Amino acid sequence: MNNRAKFALVDCNNFYASCERVFEPKLEGKPIVVLSNNDGCIIARSNEAKALGIKMGAPYFKVRNLIANRGVVVKSSNYPLYGDMSSRVMKVIGQFSPIQEVYSIDESFIDLAGLPLNLIDHMQSLRVQVKNWTGVPVCIGMGSTKLLAKLANRIAKKYSKFNGVFDIDDLPHERYCKLLQSVEVGDLWGIGRQSAKKLNHIGINTSYDFYQADIGVIETLLGVNGKKIYQELRGKSCIPIELIPPTRQQIVSSRSFGIDLSDFDELNQALTALTRKAVNKLNNHKLAMTTMTVFIYTNPHKKNTPCVHLSKTVGMPIAIEDESQIIPLASQILRLIYKPGYSFNKGGVVLSNLTKNYRQQDLFSITQDSQPQVLARQKSNAIKGANKRFNESVKYASEVGNDRWLPRANFRSNRYTTSWSELLII
């Protein structure tokens, strides 16, 4: 049994496009792009779309002709579908190791140290099972550190001869150095844009330059995190698997509206709906908040119209998580900042100063929560239960309106796994 540190990064291939293909197999082999909220920019591309030169982040209207001429399939972002498919993929991955870190919606680290198995065969089994059970293809990189597993994943995706699984620890030193020469330092996991600029300024342009640099110089420029990345690149594990995700610092729920809004009631409907999304995330993470910000913006790209950013932040004396307190508060703040005569194209709420949701009892008090507090909590729990069972069927009056605020999603596929009315018909 080998007890040396060993990590694997399991990464879904072109995840959003792959999710669309699961339910539309006819899209296999065709170029696909997925658009951001309001069908604005390209946020995901299949390999076929990348080969056509379509860039990530390109505004849709600028490449519309290319897309039409080359037969590219366009999809609006479908986050309920992607989130549910991600959950299914992560559950399968978790069966192949006792220790798993869900790193992002389409990436997961697992710890393979000490497993008495042929790890290449074990990871090939993982690939096959994820594909068979969810329809989503994955590639897997393995290494003695998390950073090396990230690098290995690049190789697994780039070269088909590895059949989707690559162990970078098996690479001879000369070839490893050659690999590092082909990777820009800014593409190393953990090296951000500003850090890359600092490194470029002293002649460190490739990952190999970084590998060859003096550790003291790296620590002086980038601090402790830079030192950890340097050591990880040299095979010393410094970044462990995170079994418990760090507590979120804030929750942001915002949208560009389908059309510009000037009427208060229309804005209030949009902000109420966005606040509910934020409260749902707050409750799912078992958090409470003490600070709330509401904002509305006009379109900064429209000529001959004023650019107006209106926002207000309110602090609470105690942490709250109850939607019956938070949702009405959003409407109250909006009323304070709203100015008639302007057309707003974006708005949202920010819940911040988040804490774990528990109630501190007074050590010297024998009284419990007051009767009104108990009743309010019971009412809130009843509404949550009904909405969970009956798909958000209980709403505040301010959530009901003409829905003109809803973002454009002209190419959205069905929410096949999360909406009863949109189940796949066979």
C-alpha positions in Angstrom: 0.0 0.0 0.0 1.4 3.4 -1.0 0.8 6.1 1.6 2.5 8.9 -0.4 0.3 11.9 -1.1 -1.8 11.4 -4.2 -4.6 13.6 -5.6 -6.9 13.4 -8.6 -8.7 16.3 -10.2 -11.9 15.2 -12.0 -13.0 17.8 -14.5 -16.1 17.7 -16.7 -15.4 18.3 -20.4 -17.1 21.5 -21.6 -19.6 21.0 -18.9 -22.5 23.3 -20.0 -22.3 22.0 -23.5 -22.1 18.4 -22.3 -25.2 18.9 -20.2 -27.1 20.1 -23.2 -26.0 17.0 -25.2 -27.2 14.6 -22.5 -30.8 15.4 -23.4 -30.2 16.1 -27.1 -27.8 13.4 -28.4 -28.2 14.9 -31.9 -25.9 17.7 -30.8 -23.0 15.3 -30.4 -20.2 16.5 -32.7 -21.8 19.8 -33.4 -20.4 23.2 -32.3 -22.3 24.6 -29.3 -22.1 27.9 -27.5 -23.9 28.8 -24.3 -24.9 32.4 -23.6 -24.8 34.4 -20.3 -27.9 35.8 -18.6 -30.0 37.9 -21.0 -28.3 36.1 -23.9 -25.4 38.6 -23.7 -22.0 37.0 -24.0 -20.6 33.5 -24.7 -19.7 31.8 -21.5 -19.2 28.2 -22.7 -18.1 26.5 -25.9 -17.8 23.0 -27.1 -14.5 21.9 -28.7 -16.0 22.3 -32.1 -17.0 25.9 -31.4 -13.5 26.6 -30.1 -12.0 25.2 -33.3 -14.1 27.8 -35.3 -12.3 30.6 -33.4 -15.2 31.7 -31.3 -13.8 33.4 -28.2 -14.9 33.1 -24.6 -16.7 36.2 -23.4 -17.5 37.4 -27.0 -20.7 39.4 -27.2 -23.3 37.3 -29.0 -24.4 40.1 -31.4 -20.8 40.4 -32.7 -20.5 36.7 -33.7 -24.1 36.1 -34.7 -23.3 36.0 -38.4 -20.4 33.6 -37.9 -22.6 31.4 -35.7 -25.3 31.3 -38.3 -23.0 30.7 -41.2 -21.2 27.8 -39.5 -24.2 26.0 -38.1 -23.3 26.6 -34.4 -26.0 25.6 -32.0 -26.9 28.4 -29.5 -28.2 27.8 -26.0 -29.3 30.2 -23.3 -27.7 29.4 -19.9 -29.8 26.9 -17.9 -28.4 27.0 -14.4 -31.1 24.8 -12.7 -30.2 22.0 -15.1 -26.4 22.5 -14.8 -26.6 22.7 -11.0 -28.6 19.5 -10.8 -26.3 17.6 -13.3 -23.3 18.8 -11.3 -24.8 17.3 -8.1 -25.3 14.0 -9.8 -21.7 13.9 -11.2 -20.2 14.8 -7.8 -22.2 12.0 -6.1 -20.7 9.4 -8.5 -17.2 10.8 -8.1 -17.5 10.6 -4.3 -17.9 6.8 -4.5 -14.3 6.4 -5.7 -12.6 8.0 -2.7 -13.4 8.4 1.0 -12.2 12.0 0.8 -13.7 14.5 -1.8 -13.6 18.2 -2.3 -16.2 19.7 -4.6 -14.1 22.5 -6.0 -16.5 24.1 -8.5 -19.6 23.2 -10.5 -17.6 21.0 -12.8 -14.4 20.1 -10.8 -13.7 17.9 -7.9 -10.5 16.9 -6.1 -10.3 13.4 -4.5 -7.6 11.9 -2.3 -6.1 8.7 -3.6 -3.4 8.2 -1.0 -3.2 4.7 0.4 -5.7 3.1 -1.9 -4.5 -0.5 -2.6 -5.5 -0.2 -6.3 -4.1 0.3 -9.7 -5.0 4.0 -9.8 -5.1 4.4 -13.6 -7.6 1.5 -13.8 -9.5 3.0 -10.8 -9.8 6.4 -12.5 -10.8 4.8 -15.8 -13.6 3.1 -14.0 -14.6 6.5 -12.6 -14.7 8.0 -16.1 -16.8 5.2 -17.4 -19.3 5.2 -14.5 -19.8 9.0 -14.6 -20.4 8.8 -18.3 -22.8 5.8 -18.0 -24.8 7.2 -15.1 -25.0 10.9 -16.0 -24.0 11.2 -19.7 -21.3 13.8 -18.9 -17.7 13.0 -20.0 -14.8 13.8 -17.7 -11.0 13.8 -17.8 -8.8 13.1 -14.8 -5.4 14.3 -13.8 -3.3 12.8 -11.0 -0.4 14.1 -9.1 1.3 14.2 -5.7 -0.1 17.7 -5.2 -3.3 19.4 -6.1 -1.4 21.8 -8.4 0.2 18.9 -10.2 -3.2 17.2 -10.5 -4.4 20.4 -12.2 -1.5 20.3 -14.6 -2.1 16.6 -15.3 -5.7 17.3 -16.2 -4.6 19.7 -18.9 -2.6 16.8 -20.5 -5.5 14.4 -20.1 -7.8 16.7 -22.0 -5.2 17.7 -24.7 -3.9 14.3 -25.7 -6.4 11.6 -26.6 -3.7 8.8 -26.3 -4.1 8.9 -22.5 -7.8 8.1 -22.8 -8.8 10.8 -20.4 -6.6 9.9 -17.5 -3.0 11.1 -16.9 -0.6 10.7 -14.0 2.0 13.5 -14.1 4.1 11.7 -11.5 5.0 9.1 -14.1 6.5 11.8 -16.4 10.3 11.8 -16.7 12.0 14.9 -15.3 13.1 16.2 -18.7 9.7 15.9 -20.1 8.2 17.5 -17.0 10.5 20.5 -17.5 9.5 20.7 -21.2 5.8 20.7 -20.1 6.4 23.6 -17.7 8.1 25.5 -20.5 4.8 25.3 -22.5 2.6 26.7 -19.7 2.5 30.4 -19.1 3.0 31.3 -15.4 -0.4 33.0 -15.4 -2.0 29.7 -16.2 -0.7 28.0 -13.1 -3.5 27.2 -10.6 -3.4 29.9 -7.9 -1.5 32.5 -9.9 -3.9 35.4 -10.6 -3.5 38.2 -13.2 -1.9 40.6 -10.8 0.6 38.0 -9.6 1.5 37.1 -13.1 2.2 40.7 -13.9 4.6 40.9 -10.9 6.4 37.7 -12.1 6.6 38.9 -15.7 8.1 42.1 -14.5 11.2 40.2 -13.2 11.4 37.8 -16.2 9.4 34.9 -14.9 7.1 34.2 -17.9 6.6 30.4 -18.0 5.9 27.9 -15.3 9.4 26.6 -15.9 10.8 30.0 -15.0 8.8 29.9 -11.9 10.0 26.4 -11.1 13.6 27.5 -11.5 13.3 30.7 -9.5 14.6 31.3 -6.0 11.9 30.5 -3.4 12.9 33.6 -1.4 12.1 35.8 -4.4 8.7 34.1 -4.9 7.8 34.5 -1.2 8.8 38.2 -1.3 6.7 38.9 -4.4 3.6 36.6 -3.7 3.7 35.9 0.0 2.9 32.6 1.7 0.5 31.5 -1.0 3.1 32.0 -3.7 5.5 29.9 -1.6 2.9 27.1 -1.4 2.4 27.1 -5.2 6.2 26.9 -5.7 6.5 23.9 -3.4 3.4 22.2 -4.9 5.1 22.6 -8.3 8.1 20.7 -6.9 6.0 17.9 -5.6 5.6 18.9 -1.9 1.9 18.9 -0.9 1.0 22.1 0.8 -2.7 22.6 -0.1 -4.9 19.9 1.6 -8.3 18.7 0.5 -11.0 21.0 2.0 -13.5 18.7 3.6 -15.6 21.6 5.0 -16.1 24.4 2.5 -15.1 27.8 3.9 -18.1 30.0 5.1 -19.3 32.3 2.4 -18.5 36.0 2.9 -21.5 37.3 1.0 -24.3 36.2 -1.3 -25.0 38.2 -4.4 -28.2 37.9 -6.4 -28.4 40.2 -9.4 -29.6 40.3 -13.0 -29.7 42.4 -16.1 -33.3 42.9 -16.9 -35.0 41.7 -20.1 -35.9 45.3 -20.8 -35.2 48.6 -19.1 -37.6 49.3 -16.2 -38.7 52.6 -14.9 -41.9 51.7 -13.0 -41.4 51.1 -9.2 -43.7 48.1 -9.1 -41.8 46.4 -11.9 -38.5 47.0 -10.2 -40.0 45.8 -6.9 -41.1 42.5 -8.5 -37.6 42.0 -9.9 -35.8 42.8 -6.6 -38.2 40.7 -4.6 -37.6 37.7 -6.8 -33.8 38.2 -6.6 -34.0 38.6 -2.8 -35.9 35.2 -2.6 -33.1 33.6 -4.5 -30.5 35.1 -2.1 -32.5 34.0 0.9 -32.8 30.4 -0.5 -29.0 30.3 -0.8 -28.6 31.7 2.7 -30.9 29.0 4.1 -29.3 26.2 2.1 -25.9 27.1 3.6 -27.5 27.5 7.1 -26.3 31.1 7.4 -27.7 34.4 8.7 -26.9 37.9 7.6 -26.4 41.2 9.4 -25.9 43.5 6.4 -28.0 44.0 3.2 -27.4 46.1 0.1 -29.9 46.8 -2.6 -28.8 48.4 -5.9 -30.2 49.4 -9.3 -28.3 50.7 -12.3 -29.1 52.3 -15.6 -27.4 51.1 -18.8 -23.8 52.6 -18.9 -23.5 51.8 -22.6 -26.5 53.8 -23.8 -25.5 57.1 -25.4 -27.1 60.4 -24.5 -28.6 59.0 -21.3 -27.3 59.6 -17.7 -25.4 56.8 -16.0 -27.1 56.4 -12.6 -26.0 53.9 -9.9 -28.3 53.9 -6.9 -27.6 51.7 -3.8 -28.1 51.6 -0.1 -26.6 49.4 2.6 -28.4 48.6 5.9 -27.0 46.9 8.9 -29.1 44.8 11.4 -28.6 44.7 15.2 -28.8 40.9 15.1 -28.2 38.3 12.4 -31.4 37.3 10.6 -32.3 34.5 8.1 -36.1 34.7 8.0 -37.5 35.5 4.6 -40.5 37.3 6.2 -38.0 39.8 7.5 -35.5 40.0 4.6 -37.9 40.2 1.6 -40.0 43.1 3.0 -36.7 44.9 3.9 -35.5 44.7 0.3 -38.7 46.5 -0.8 -38.2 49.2 1.9 -34.6 49.8 0.8 -35.6 50.0 -2.8 -38.3 52.6 -2.0 -35.6 54.7 -0.3 -33.2 54.7 -3.3 -35.7 54.7 -6.2 -35.9 57.8 -8.4 -38.6 58.2 -11.1 -37.6 59.3 -14.6 -34.8 56.8 -15.1 -34.8 53.5 -16.9 -32.9 50.8 -15.0 -31.4 47.8 -16.7 -29.8 45.9 -13.8 -30.5 45.4 -10.1 -29.7 43.1 -7.2 -29.2 42.4 -3.6 -26.1 41.6 -1.5 -26.3 39.8 1.8 -23.1 40.2 3.7 -21.5 39.8 7.1 -22.7 36.3 7.1 -22.6 34.1 10.2 -23.6 30.5 11.0 -27.3 30.4 11.8 -27.7 29.7 15.5 -29.3 31.6 18.3 -27.2 32.6 21.2 -29.1 32.2 24.5 -28.7 34.6 27.4 -26.8 32.6 30.1 -28.8 34.3 32.9 -32.2 34.3 31.3 -34.8 31.7 31.9 -37.1 33.1 29.2 -37.1 31.7 25.7 -38.1 33.4 22.5 -41.2 35.6 22.8 -44.5 34.3 21.5 -44.4 36.6 18.4 -40.9 35.4 17.5 -42.0 31.8 17.8 -45.1 32.4 15.6 -43.1 34.2 13.0 -40.6 31.4 12.8 -43.4 28.8 12.5 -45.0 30.8 9.7 -41.7 31.1 7.9 -41.0 27.3 8.2 -44.4 26.5 7.0 -43.9 28.7 3.9 -40.5 27.1 3.2 -42.0 23.6 3.5 -44.8 24.4 1.1 -42.4 26.0 -1.4 -40.0 23.1 -1.3 -42.8 20.6 -1.9 -44.8 22.6 -4.4 -42.1 24.5 -6.4 -42.3 28.0 -5.0 -46.1 28.1 -5.0 -46.4 30.6 -2.0 -45.3 34.1 -3.0 -45.3 37.6 -1.7 -47.7 40.0 -3.5 -44.6 42.0 -4.7 -43.4 38.9 -6.5 -46.4 38.8 -8.8 -46.4 41.1 -11.8 -46.0 41.3 -15.6 -42.6 39.6 -15.5 -41.1 42.1 -17.9 -37.9 42.1 -15.8 -37.1 38.5 -16.6 -33.9 38.1 -18.6 -34.0 37.1 -22.2 -33.5 33.4 -22.7 -34.6 32.8 -26.3 -32.5 29.6 -26.7 -33.0 27.9 -23.3 -33.6 24.2 -23.2 -36.0 22.6 -20.8 -35.1 22.1 -17.1 -35.3 18.4 -17.6 -34.4 17.3 -14.1 -35.8 20.1 -11.9 -39.2 21.0 -13.3 -42.2 18.7 -13.5 -43.6 20.6 -16.5 -40.4 20.3 -18.5 -39.6 16.5 -18.1 -38.1 14.8 -21.1 -40.8 13.3 -23.4 -39.9 10.0 -24.9 
